[in-house]
Amino acid sequence: MTRSLLLAVASLCLPMVSAAAEIKTLAQADTLAFPPGELRTERVLDREALEAVGIRRPSRLAFDADGNLHVLDAETRHVVKLDPHGKLLYDVGGYGQDETSLELPVDIAVDRDQSLLVLDRGRGALVAFDRAGRFLGQRVFQGLAAEEAREAGARILLDRFGKLWLLSAHDRDLTALDDRLMPARATRYLMPEESLRAPLAAAISRDGEVWIYDAGRAALLRFDPSGRLTLTQPLSRPAAIADLAVDRAGYLYAADRTMQEIKGCGDGIDGLSTLRVLGGDRIPWRPGALAIGPSRQIAVADPDRPEIQILTPQPRPAGTEP
């Protein structure tokens, strides 16, 4: 374990962000706080554009604070970083036996230092690269998290304080991790336990609320910062949510792979509303990954096409549905 990775992983658990960064973030949130209506296409990265930067199957997405988009390619085991215009900035990972390669990458996140974190299920480890794509090192998950990190459906999330969390479909819980990648608490976080059956996607808001897609209940569940269930939002079948994201204003976005659309939920929106239909029977477009950038731009990927669309929300007309 390198000293750089020790510092990088430790930075995930610092309890506070700087006052200047917090003020800047809150100011940005105020200007982007309107309820989202129609999602308009800003840019499309089609098969040809993705192949030009070495992407065959975009499976996970993550923005950094500068609006650069990180794309995990599950087929080639690479992660690429693209600038806001789609230009390749770096390409990391890939097949191999050295420490910089990736064995079974399943999820990515970008921390507040703009370092890339990759959940490698094959190694049961967190792999870190700096903002320039330089390898920082890897650390194996510890304790009960060691088994959870290797399970199908495992995902990583960062909260507003930079703390790393691990979603476990097997244990039906969201686990906070310390700087050793060990569970930070001995008891469950999401309660009551029977409220969760098959959690497959999660997102954490800036206020600390947790949204979970529970495939077993065919519903979106909202938990308060203490982990208590506060809302159950049933989904009309055959909806199946592939990914969730919450913007800085607290609005939830859900990528519905079966219905081929993006749904939204939050203040000023009646229930869970369709914000954008992406495909249909003639031309399918099934979203499998979703991420929200610092300017509220929404990246959504269809791994099978393959294609990535960058969408921007328009203000919702008062008293109307999109």
C-alpha positions in Angstrom: 0.0 0.0 0.0 1.5 3.3 -1.0 1.4 6.4 1.2 -0.4 8.2 -1.6 -3.3 5.8 -1.5 -3.4 6.0 2.3 -3.8 9.7 2.1 -6.4 9.4 -0.8 -8.5 6.9 1.1 -8.2 8.8 4.4 -9.4 11.9 2.7 -12.7 10.1 2.0 -13.6 10.2 5.7 -12.7 13.8 6.6 -15.8 15.2 8.4 -15.8 18.7 6.8 -15.4 20.5 3.5 -13.8 23.9 3.3 -16.0 26.9 3.9 -15.1 28.4 0.5 -16.1 25.2 -1.4 -19.3 24.9 0.6 -20.3 28.5 -0.1 -19.6 28.1 -3.8 -21.6 24.8 -4.0 -24.6 26.4 -2.2 -24.5 29.3 -4.5 -24.5 27.0 -7.5 -27.4 25.0 -6.0 -29.5 28.2 -5.6 -29.2 29.0 -9.3 -30.2 25.5 -10.3 -33.0 24.8 -7.8 -36.0 24.9 -10.1 -38.1 21.7 -10.5 -36.9 19.9 -13.6 -39.3 19.7 -16.5 -38.4 18.5 -20.0 -34.8 17.1 -20.4 -33.3 18.4 -23.7 -30.4 16.9 -25.5 -27.3 18.9 -25.3 -24.9 16.4 -26.9 -24.8 12.8 -28.1 -21.8 10.5 -28.0 -22.8 7.8 -30.5 -21.1 4.5 -31.2 -18.5 6.1 -33.5 -17.6 8.8 -31.0 -17.3 6.3 -28.2 -15.2 3.9 -30.2 -12.9 6.8 -31.1 -12.0 7.1 -27.4 -11.9 3.3 -26.9 -15.4 2.7 -25.3 -17.4 -0.3 -26.3 -19.8 -0.7 -23.4 -20.4 2.3 -21.1 -21.7 0.8 -17.9 -21.1 3.4 -15.2 -20.7 7.2 -15.3 -19.4 9.8 -12.9 -18.8 13.6 -13.2 -16.0 15.6 -11.5 -16.3 19.1 -10.2 -15.1 20.5 -13.6 -17.8 18.8 -15.6 -15.5 16.1 -17.0 -17.2 12.8 -17.5 -15.7 9.5 -16.4 -16.9 6.4 -18.2 -16.4 2.8 -17.1 -16.3 0.3 -19.9 -17.3 -3.1 -18.5 -16.2 -4.9 -21.6 -12.6 -3.6 -21.9 -12.2 -2.9 -18.1 -11.1 0.6 -18.9 -12.1 3.9 -17.4 -11.8 7.0 -19.6 -12.1 10.6 -18.7 -13.7 13.0 -21.2 -13.8 16.8 -21.1 -17.1 18.6 -21.5 -16.6 18.5 -25.3 -16.0 14.7 -25.4 -12.2 14.9 -25.8 -10.2 12.1 -24.2 -8.2 13.3 -21.2 -7.0 9.9 -19.9 -7.6 6.2 -20.2 -6.8 3.9 -17.2 -7.2 0.3 -16.2 -7.7 -2.5 -18.7 -6.7 -6.1 -18.8 -3.5 -7.3 -17.3 -1.8 -8.7 -14.2 -0.1 -5.5 -12.9 -1.5 -3.4 -10.1 -2.8 -0.7 -12.5 -5.0 -3.1 -14.4 -8.6 -3.9 -13.4 -10.0 -7.4 -12.9 -13.7 -6.9 -12.6 -14.6 -3.2 -12.3 -18.2 -2.6 -11.5 -18.5 1.0 -10.2 -16.8 4.3 -10.1 -16.9 7.5 -8.1 -14.9 10.8 -8.1 -13.9 12.3 -4.8 -13.6 16.0 -3.9 -9.9 16.0 -4.8 -11.1 14.8 -8.3 -9.4 11.4 -7.8 -11.1 8.5 -9.5 -12.1 5.6 -7.3 -12.9 2.2 -8.9 -14.7 -0.7 -7.2 -12.9 -3.9 -8.5 -15.1 -6.8 -7.5 -12.5 -9.3 -8.8 -9.9 -8.1 -6.3 -12.3 -7.0 -3.6 -10.5 -3.7 -3.7 -10.8 0.0 -4.2 -8.4 1.3 -6.9 -7.4 4.9 -7.0 -6.1 7.2 -9.8 -5.4 10.9 -9.4 -7.0 13.7 -11.5 -4.4 13.2 -14.2 -4.9 9.5 -14.4 -1.8 8.5 -12.4 -2.1 5.4 -10.4 -2.3 6.0 -6.6 -2.7 2.4 -5.5 -5.3 0.0 -4.3 -6.6 -1.1 -1.0 -8.5 -4.3 -0.2 -11.9 -3.9 1.7 -11.7 -5.2 5.3 -13.9 -7.0 7.7 -17.5 -7.7 6.6 -17.0 -5.2 3.7 -14.4 -7.6 2.2 -17.2 -10.1 1.3 -19.7 -7.4 0.4 -17.3 -5.8 -2.1 -17.1 -9.0 -4.1 -20.8 -9.6 -4.3 -22.9 -9.0 -7.5 -24.7 -5.7 -7.2 -22.1 -4.0 -5.0 -21.8 -0.3 -5.5 -19.9 2.6 -4.0 -21.2 6.1 -3.1 -19.7 9.3 -1.7 -21.7 11.5 0.6 -21.4 15.3 1.0 -18.6 15.0 3.6 -16.6 12.7 1.3 -17.3 9.5 3.3 -17.3 6.3 1.2 -20.3 4.0 1.4 -20.8 0.5 0.1 -24.2 -0.8 -1.1 -24.7 -4.5 -0.5 -27.6 -6.2 -2.3 -26.8 -9.4 -0.3 -26.9 -7.7 3.2 -29.6 -5.3 2.1 -27.9 -2.3 3.6 -25.7 0.7 2.9 -22.5 0.5 4.9 -20.3 3.5 5.9 -16.6 2.7 5.6 -13.7 4.1 7.6 -10.2 4.9 6.3 -9.2 1.2 6.4 -12.3 0.3 4.2 -13.7 -1.4 7.3 -17.4 -0.9 8.2 -17.6 2.1 10.4 -20.4 0.8 12.5 -21.4 -2.7 13.9 -25.1 -2.3 13.4 -27.4 -1.8 10.4 -27.8 1.7 8.9 -31.0 1.4 6.9 -34.0 0.6 9.2 -36.3 -1.2 9.6 -34.4 -4.2 8.1 -37.6 -5.7 6.7 -38.2 -2.5 4.6 -35.5 -3.7 2.2 -35.7 -6.8 0.0 -33.4 -6.3 -3.1 -31.6 -2.9 -3.1 -30.0 -2.5 -6.6 -29.3 1.2 -6.8 -28.7 4.1 -4.4 -28.1 7.8 -4.3 -27.3 10.2 -1.4 -28.5 13.8 -1.4 -26.6 16.8 -0.1 -28.9 16.9 2.9 -27.9 13.3 3.7 -31.1 11.6 2.6 -30.7 8.2 1.0 -32.7 7.0 -2.0 -32.8 3.2 -2.7 -34.3 1.3 -5.6 -35.7 -1.9 -4.2 -36.4 -4.4 -7.0 -38.0 -6.7 -4.5 -40.7 -4.2 -3.6 -40.7 -2.5 -7.0 -40.4 0.8 -5.2 -38.1 3.8 -4.5 -37.4 4.1 -0.8 -36.2 7.3 0.9 -34.4 7.2 4.2 -33.5 10.2 6.4 -29.9 10.9 7.4 -30.2 8.6 10.4 -31.2 5.7 8.2 -34.9 5.6 9.0 -37.4 4.9 6.2 -39.5 8.1 5.5 -41.1 7.4 2.1 -42.1 4.5 -0.1 -42.8 5.4 -3.8 -44.2 2.4 -5.7 -43.3 2.0 -9.3 -45.7 1.0 -12.1 -44.6 -2.3 -13.4 -42.7 -3.3 -15.5 -40.4 -0.5 -14.4 -36.9 -1.5 -13.5 -34.5 1.2 -12.3 -30.9 0.8 -13.4 -29.4 3.8 -11.7 -30.2 6.8 -9.4 -28.7 10.3 -9.0 -29.7 13.3 -6.9 -28.8 16.9 -8.0 -27.6 19.6 -5.7 -31.2 21.0 -5.4 -32.3 17.6 -4.0 -34.2 16.3 -7.1 -34.0 12.6 -7.7 -33.5 11.2 -11.2 -34.0 7.5 -12.0 -33.0 5.7 -15.2 -35.7 3.2 -16.0 -34.3 0.5 -18.3 -37.5 -1.3 -18.9 -39.7 1.8 -19.7 -36.7 3.4 -21.5 -37.1 6.7 -19.8 -35.7 9.1 -17.1 -38.0 9.7 -14.2 -37.9 12.6 -11.7 -39.1 13.2 -8.1 -38.9 16.1 -5.7 -40.6 19.3 -4.5 -42.9 20.7 -7.2 -43.2 17.4 -9.0 -46.3 15.3 -8.6 -45.1 11.9 -7.5 -42.6 10.2 -9.8 -42.9 11.8 -13.2 -41.4 11.0 -16.6 -39.0 13.7 -17.7 -37.7 12.1 -20.9 -38.6 9.1 -23.0 -35.5 7.8 -24.6 -36.6 4.9 -26.8 -39.5 2.6 -27.8 -40.3 -0.7 -29.6 -39.0 0.5 -32.9 -35.8 2.1 -31.7 -34.9 0.9 -28.2 -32.8 3.0 -25.9 -32.4 1.4 -22.5 -30.6 3.6 -19.9 -28.2 1.6 -17.8 -26.1 4.4 -16.1 -26.8 7.9 -14.9 -24.8 10.8 -13.5 -25.4 14.5 -12.8 -22.7 17.1 -13.3 -21.9 20.3 -11.5 -24.1 22.4 -13.8 -27.0 20.0 -13.5 -26.1 18.3 -16.8 -27.3 14.7 -16.9 -25.3 12.0 -18.6 -27.2 8.8 -19.4 -25.7 5.7 -21.1 -27.2 2.8 -23.0 -24.5 0.1 -22.8 -26.0 -2.0 -25.6 -26.2 0.6 -28.3 -23.6 1.9 -27.2 -24.4 5.6 -26.7 -24.2 8.4 -24.2 -26.6 11.4 -24.1 -25.9 14.6 -22.3 -29.2 16.2 -21.2 -30.1 19.5 -19.6 -33.3 20.0 -17.5 -35.7 22.9 -18.5 -37.8 24.7 -15.9 -41.1 22.9 -15.3 -44.1 25.1 -16.3 -46.2 25.7 -13.2 -49.2 23.3 -12.9 -48.1 21.1 -15.9 -46.6 17.7 -16.5 -43.7 17.2 -18.9 
